[in-house]
């Protein structure tokens, strides 16, 4: 219990380029998640759509 209440200082420095890299990684993760959701949404949507017969 004492180890949870007591924290040591990290003595770490994050320069501006590290912050930019973290923001880019977070944006990339959201973009990837959006594309995955979009692709599975269209697959799920196609399961419930009626198939139209083409008259050629």
N, C-alpha and C positions, 0 to 999 in steps of 0.2 A: 504494500500500500504506500509505503514511503517513497518508493521509486516512481510512482505515478505522480505524486505531488511535487517532487523535486526535479527540476530540469536544469541541465547545464547549458551554458551559452554555446552557440554553434560556431562562432568565430568564422563565419563564412561571408563571402562577398559575391554578390551577383552584379556583374557589370551590365550596361545597357544592351549589349549584344546578346547576352544570355536571356534577358527579358524578352527581347525580340524573337529569339529562337523558341522560347516557351510559348509565346503568343502564336507563332506560326504553327507549332505542333498542335496546339489546341484547335486552331482554325482548320487544320488538315484533318483532325479527328472528326470534327463536326461535319465537314464536307464528305468524308468517307461514310460516316453514319447516314447522312442524307441520301447518298447514292444507293447504299444497301437497302434502306427502307423503301426507296422509290422502286428499285428492281423487284423486291418481293411484293410490293403493293400491286404492280402490274401483273405479276404472276398470279396472285390471289384473285385479282379482278378478272383475269381471263378465265378462271375456273367457273365463275358464275355468269359469264356473258353467254348469251345464246349464239350459236354458230349460224351464220347466214349462209344459205346455199346460193352459189353463184350460177346464174343462167348464162352460159356461154353459147 
